[in-house]
């Protein structure tokens, strides 16, 4: 994945990243004395009506992001970040989201396939003191999804302050992967932070990409270590940062295996030494360990123009005696090839717009038939972006005409689009129809999203596309 116009934009990228913490690193500065915080699991039993109800509270708090230096934060059911939600395919779930903040927000279920009114985008605002209770049936394969706010124009600040968490989906297909949460199945929410002179969070979104912090937290932990107790461990890596792109691998350059991406498992484990992950993406990996060893997981100084620099992320310390893990299966999932597309749409990614238009909450940009399979062409004519589509699952067909790396060929919902690059996606749309309530597609560099790099689409019954209104009525939206 190389950018055709990288050289032409090098000066711009260097200028805008410098001063935002982008070119710095932290190698050798961490002592790794803090045990990795493992977010608690919220997996309620179904009630008498068969519905699993998740109580979620958006609240202010204070968290010690650096030793002895508590700062003001936001969290969900706690001071910073939120619990790991867990549900199984076929579960009926209801989220009771209460907003105790001093301003309106939302919760978007990133990667979840669900009706538009339950999506938690900018049309489902939750006012202070109100409770929003979306309900749906989980109907998708096992995957690592996540949740975060999506208020138009304020998403970057709300996520940066701490409103985010993982949402794990299980299914009945038994795959021999590590699965004991907190022991050999570990969430890793990676975020970068900046701090003011008084120690509080610096949420200044200046520069081309917005916040690029020089301090890295994993699950909200600064300088974390984790004790490995099994010969294999599974790590669910989420880039929860606002903008920074990470190039992740182990300090000793060992080989490990990618087993899943945004939308679920790959067909088979793919051996790699590094993987790139942009904001909003998830990558599941399985790594092997030897008794008594210590090794760092790092982000290397890669070729992205968003957040260069070497960063140590977390130290893994293996116990002197490790419990043997099952071997990696040769096959993980049966992935059907993309269906034959019925339509192709092109999206030109500008500096902070799509197809030369900024986001308009009242405008429907695209109308899609339920169950459609389409090709979406992303043509990035400026500095790097990435692209997320709500509700759907897609496969990356090609990057500048070439097949993507093997570990990027599985089901996804977010893709990195380097500067000057064309990416083609085979997009599969769901069957929840609503001609009046839109889903979003947007850059997941959160400053770009807030500036208007976002569009709206509705899913409608086949044959009604030409008769669907292109205007969203704002009455009745919000809570």
C-alpha positions in Angstrom: 0.0 0.0 0.0 2.0 2.9 -1.3 0.7 6.4 -2.1 1.1 7.5 -5.6 1.3 11.2 -4.6 3.2 10.7 -1.3 6.2 12.7 -2.4 4.1 15.6 -3.6 2.4 15.8 -0.2 5.5 15.1 2.0 6.1 18.8 2.8 2.4 19.4 3.7 2.2 16.3 5.8 5.5 17.1 7.7 4.3 20.6 8.3 0.9 19.7 9.7 2.0 16.7 11.7 4.9 18.5 13.3 3.7 20.3 16.5 0.9 17.8 16.9 3.0 15.1 18.5 3.0 13.2 15.2 6.8 12.8 14.7 7.6 12.0 18.3 7.9 8.7 20.0 8.2 7.2 23.5 10.8 4.4 23.0 12.7 3.8 26.2 10.7 6.2 28.3 8.2 3.7 29.8 8.8 1.5 32.8 5.8 -0.8 32.3 4.9 -1.0 35.9 1.1 -0.7 35.6 -0.9 -3.9 35.1 -3.1 -3.7 32.0 -6.7 -2.7 32.9 -9.1 -5.3 31.5 -12.5 -3.7 31.0 -15.2 -5.6 32.9 -17.7 -7.7 30.8 -21.3 -6.7 30.7 -23.3 -9.8 29.5 -26.7 -9.7 31.3 -29.0 -12.7 31.4 -32.2 -12.4 29.3 -35.2 -11.1 31.2 -38.6 -12.8 31.3 -39.3 -11.3 27.8 -36.2 -12.8 26.4 -34.4 -9.5 26.0 -30.8 -8.9 27.3 -30.8 -5.3 28.8 -27.6 -3.4 29.0 -27.6 -0.4 31.4 -25.1 2.2 30.1 -24.5 5.6 31.8 -22.5 8.4 30.1 -20.8 10.2 33.0 -18.0 12.5 34.0 -15.0 11.2 36.0 -11.4 11.5 36.8 -8.8 8.9 35.7 -5.1 8.6 36.4 -3.8 8.5 32.9 -0.2 9.1 34.1 1.1 8.0 37.5 -0.1 10.3 40.2 -1.7 12.7 37.7 -5.5 12.3 37.6 -7.3 14.2 34.9 -10.9 15.0 34.0 -12.4 12.4 31.8 -15.7 10.9 30.5 -16.6 7.3 30.7 -19.5 4.8 30.4 -20.4 3.1 33.7 -17.1 4.4 35.1 -14.5 7.2 34.9 -12.9 6.3 31.5 -13.9 4.0 28.6 -16.8 1.6 29.1 -17.4 -2.1 29.8 -16.9 -4.8 27.2 -20.4 -5.7 26.0 -21.0 -9.3 25.0 -23.9 -10.9 23.1 -24.5 -14.0 20.9 -25.9 -14.2 17.4 -29.7 -14.5 17.8 -29.8 -12.5 21.1 -32.4 -9.8 21.5 -30.6 -6.9 23.1 -31.7 -3.5 24.4 -29.3 -0.7 25.4 -30.6 1.7 28.1 -28.2 4.6 27.5 -28.6 7.4 30.1 -26.8 10.7 29.5 -25.6 12.4 32.7 -23.2 14.7 30.9 -23.7 18.4 30.6 -24.4 18.1 26.8 -26.1 15.9 24.3 -24.3 12.9 22.9 -25.0 9.6 21.2 -23.8 6.0 21.2 -23.1 4.4 17.8 -22.7 0.6 17.5 -19.7 0.6 15.1 -19.7 -2.6 13.1 -23.2 -3.7 14.1 -25.8 -4.6 11.5 -29.1 -3.2 12.7 -32.0 -0.9 11.8 -31.1 2.7 11.1 -33.1 4.1 14.0 -31.0 2.0 16.4 -27.7 2.9 14.9 -26.8 5.7 17.2 -25.7 8.2 14.6 -26.1 12.0 14.7 -29.9 11.7 14.3 -30.2 9.7 17.5 -29.1 12.4 20.0 -29.5 11.8 23.7 -30.1 15.0 25.6 -28.7 15.5 29.2 -30.9 13.6 31.7 -32.6 11.5 29.0 -32.4 7.7 28.4 -32.3 6.2 24.9 -33.3 2.5 24.6 -32.6 1.0 21.1 -33.5 -2.7 20.7 -32.6 -5.2 18.0 -31.8 -8.8 17.3 -28.1 -9.6 16.8 -27.7 -11.2 13.4 -24.2 -11.4 12.2 -21.2 -13.7 12.6 -18.8 -13.6 15.6 -16.8 -10.4 15.5 -15.1 -7.6 17.5 -17.2 -4.5 17.2 -17.2 -1.4 19.3 -19.3 1.6 20.4 -18.6 5.3 20.6 -20.4 8.7 20.4 -21.4 10.2 17.0 -22.7 13.7 17.6 -22.2 15.7 14.4 -19.4 18.2 14.8 -18.4 16.9 18.3 -17.5 13.3 17.8 -13.7 13.9 18.1 -14.0 15.5 21.5 -16.5 13.0 22.9 -14.4 10.0 21.9 -11.2 11.6 23.0 -12.5 12.3 26.5 -13.2 8.6 26.9 -16.6 7.5 25.6 -15.8 4.1 23.9 -15.8 0.4 24.5 -15.7 -3.0 22.8 -18.8 -5.0 21.8 -18.0 -8.7 21.2 -20.3 -10.9 19.2 -20.2 -14.7 19.6 -21.9 -17.3 17.4 -22.4 -21.1 17.5 -19.5 -21.9 15.2 -16.8 -23.5 17.3 -13.4 -22.3 16.3 -10.3 -23.4 18.3 -9.1 -19.9 19.2 -8.2 -18.7 22.7 -11.4 -17.5 24.2 -11.1 -17.0 28.0 -11.6 -13.2 28.3 -9.0 -11.5 30.3 -6.7 -14.6 30.4 -5.9 -15.6 26.8 -8.4 -13.4 24.9 -7.4 -9.9 25.6 -8.9 -6.5 24.4 -6.3 -3.9 23.5 -7.9 -0.4 23.0 -5.0 1.8 21.7 -5.3 5.6 22.1 -2.9 8.5 22.0 -3.2 11.5 24.3 -1.8 15.0 24.8 -1.7 16.9 28.1 -1.7 20.6 28.9 0.9 22.2 31.2 -1.6 21.8 34.1 -1.8 18.0 33.4 -5.3 18.0 32.0 -6.2 16.5 28.6 -5.4 18.7 25.7 -8.1 18.3 23.1 -6.9 21.0 20.7 -7.7 19.7 17.2 -5.4 21.9 15.3 -3.5 20.7 12.2 -4.6 18.7 9.2 -5.5 15.5 11.1 -6.4 16.9 14.5 -5.2 15.3 17.8 -1.9 13.3 17.5 -0.8 12.7 21.1 2.7 11.7 22.2 1.4 9.5 25.1 -0.1 6.1 24.3 -2.7 4.4 26.5 -3.8 0.8 26.2 -7.3 0.2 27.8 -6.7 3.6 29.5 -3.4 2.3 31.1 -0.1 4.2 30.8 3.0 2.0 30.6 1.1 -1.3 30.9 2.3 -4.8 31.2 0.3 -8.1 30.9 1.4 -11.5 32.3 0.9 -14.2 29.7 -0.1 -17.6 31.2 -0.7 -19.6 28.0 1.5 -20.6 25.1 -0.8 -18.8 22.7 -2.8 -15.6 23.4 -5.4 -13.8 21.3 -5.4 -10.0 21.2 -8.4 -8.0 19.9 -6.7 -4.7 18.8 -8.9 -1.7 18.4 -7.5 1.6 17.1 -9.6 3.9 19.3 -7.5 7.0 18.5 -8.8 10.1 16.8 -6.4 10.1 13.9 -3.1 8.2 14.5 -2.3 5.3 12.3 -0.3 2.5 13.9 2.1 0.0 12.3 2.0 -2.8 14.9 4.4 -5.6 15.6 6.7 -7.1 18.3 10.0 -5.5 19.1 11.8 -8.8 18.3 10.1 -9.0 14.9 8.5 -12.3 15.7 5.9 -13.8 13.4 2.3 -13.9 14.7 -1.1 -14.6 13.0 -4.0 -12.4 12.0 -7.2 -14.3 12.5 -9.9 -11.7 12.1 -10.7 -8.1 11.1 -13.6 -5.7 11.5 -16.4 -8.0 10.4 -15.2 -11.3 11.8 -12.8 -14.1 11.2 -10.6 -14.6 8.1 -10.8 -17.9 6.1 -7.5 -19.0 7.7 -4.8 -17.6 9.9 -2.4 -15.3 8.1 1.3 -15.1 9.3 2.6 -11.5 9.5 5.3 -9.5 11.3 3.4 -6.2 11.1 0.0 -4.9 10.5 -1.3 -1.3 9.9 -4.4 -0.2 11.7 -6.2 3.1 11.2 -8.8 4.7 13.6 -12.0 2.6 14.0 -10.4 -0.6 12.6 -10.1 -3.8 14.5 -7.6 -6.6 14.0 -7.6 -9.9 15.9 -4.2 -11.6 16.3 -2.8 -14.8 17.9 0.7 -14.7 19.2 2.9 -17.5 20.7 5.1 -17.1 23.8 7.9 -19.0 25.5 8.1 -19.5 29.3 9.8 -16.6 31.2 10.2 -14.3 28.1 9.5 -10.6 27.9 8.6 -8.8 24.7 7.2 -5.4 23.8 4.4 -4.8 21.4 5.3 -1.6 19.4 4.1 0.7 16.8 6.9 1.2 14.3 7.6 4.4 12.3 5.7 3.4 9.2 5.0 5.0 5.8 1.7 6.7 6.8 1.5 10.5 6.8 -0.7 10.3 9.9 1.3 9.9 13.1 4.8 8.8 12.3 7.1 7.8 15.1 8.2 4.8 17.2 6.0 4.0 20.1 6.2 1.2 22.7 2.7 0.1 23.5 2.7 -2.7 26.1 5.1 -5.3 27.6 4.2 -8.9 27.7 5.8 -11.0 30.5 5.3 -14.8 30.1 5.0 -16.9 33.3 7.7 -19.5 34.0 5.2 -22.2 33.3 2.7 -21.7 30.6 -0.6 -23.6 30.1 -0.5 -25.3 26.6 -2.8 -23.8 24.1 -4.6 -25.7 21.3 -2.8 -25.3 17.9 -4.2 -22.7 15.4 -6.8 -24.3 13.2 -6.0 -24.4 9.5 -9.4 -23.0 8.6 -11.4 -20.4 10.6 -14.5 -19.5 8.5 -16.2 -20.2 5.2 -16.3 -16.9 3.4 -18.4 -16.8 0.3 -16.9 -14.7 -2.5 -18.5 -11.2 -3.0 -21.8 -11.3 -4.8 -22.1 -10.0 -8.3 -22.5 -6.2 -8.0 -25.6 -4.5 -9.4 -24.2 -0.9 -9.2 -21.0 1.0 -8.9 -20.7 4.3 -7.0 -17.7 6.6 -6.9 -16.6 8.7 -3.9 -13.9 11.3 -4.3 -12.2 12.0 -1.0 -11.2 15.6 -0.7 -9.5 17.4 2.2 -12.7 17.4 4.4 -15.4 16.5 1.9 -16.8 13.7 -0.2 -17.6 14.3 -3.9 -17.0 18.0 -3.2 -19.9 18.2 -0.7 -19.8 18.6 3.0 -22.2 16.8 5.3 -25.8 18.1 5.4 -28.0 16.5 8.0 -31.1 17.1 5.9 -29.7 15.6 2.6 -29.8 12.0 1.5 -26.8 11.4 -0.7 -27.4 7.8 -1.7 -30.4 5.5 -1.9 -29.7 1.7 -1.8 -31.9 -1.3 -2.3 -32.2 -3.7 0.6 -29.9 -6.7 0.2 -27.9 -5.0 -2.6 -24.3 -5.8 -3.5 -22.5 -2.9 -4.9 -18.9 -1.7 -5.7 -17.9 1.5 -4.0 -14.8 3.2 -5.5 -12.9 5.4 -3.2 -10.7 7.9 -5.0 -8.5 9.8 -2.5 -7.1 12.9 -4.2 -5.5 14.5 -1.1 -3.7 13.5 2.1 -4.6 10.2 3.8 -8.1 9.3 5.0 -9.9 6.2 6.0 -13.5 5.2 5.2 -16.2 3.7 7.4 -19.7 2.6 6.2 -22.4 2.1 8.8 -24.5 -1.2 8.8 -22.6 -2.9 6.0 -19.9 -5.4 5.6 -17.5 -5.1 2.7 -14.5 -6.8 1.2 -11.5 -4.9 -0.2 -11.3 -5.8 -3.9 -8.1 -3.9 -4.8 -5.8 -1.0 -3.9 -4.6 0.9 -6.9 -5.6 -2.1 -9.0 -3.6 -4.6 -6.9 -5.0 -7.3 -4.6 -4.9 -6.3 -0.9 -2.5 -8.1 1.5 -4.0 -11.4 2.6 -4.8 -10.2 6.1 -7.1 -7.5 4.6 -9.2 -9.8 2.5 -11.7 -10.7 5.2 -15.0 -8.9 6.1 -14.5 -5.3 7.1 -16.4 -2.0 7.7 -13.5 0.5 7.8 -10.6 0.8 5.4 -7.5 3.0 5.3 -7.1 5.0 2.0 -3.6 6.4 1.8 -2.9 9.7 0.0 -3.4 9.5 -3.8 -4.8 6.0 -3.7 -7.9 4.3 -5.2 -9.6 1.6 -3.3 -12.5 -0.6 -4.5 -14.9 -2.2 -2.1 -17.5 -5.0 -2.6 -20.2 -3.8 -0.3 -23.0 -6.0 1.1 -26.1 -4.1 2.4 -28.5 -5.3 4.9 -32.3 -5.8 4.7 -33.5 -3.4 7.4 -35.4 -0.8 5.3 -36.3 2.8 6.4 -36.6 5.5 3.7 -36.7 8.3 6.3 -33.8 7.4 8.7 -30.3 7.4 7.2 -27.1 5.6 7.9 -23.7 7.4 7.6 -20.5 6.9 5.6 -17.5 9.0 6.5 -13.9 9.4 7.1 -13.0 8.0 10.6 -10.3 10.6 11.1 -12.6 12.2 13.6 -11.6 15.8 12.8 -12.3 15.2 9.2 -15.7 13.7 10.1 -16.6 16.6 12.3 -15.6 19.1 9.6 -18.1 17.5 7.2 -16.4 14.6 5.5 -19.5 12.5 5.8 -22.6 11.5 3.8 -25.9 9.8 4.4 -27.7 6.8 2.7 -31.0 5.1 3.2 -31.9 1.4 2.6 -35.3 1.0 0.9 -37.3 -1.9 -0.5 -36.0 -2.9 -4.0 -37.8 -1.0 -6.7 -38.6 2.1 -4.6 -35.2 3.8 -5.0 -36.4 6.4 -7.6 -39.4 7.3 -5.5 -37.6 7.9 -2.2 -37.3 11.4 -0.8 -33.8 12.9 -0.8 -34.6 15.0 2.2 -34.4 14.1 5.9 -37.1 15.6 8.2 -35.3 16.8 11.3 -38.5 16.7 13.4 -38.7 13.7 15.7 -34.9 13.1 15.6 -33.1 13.1 18.9 -34.2 12.4 22.5 
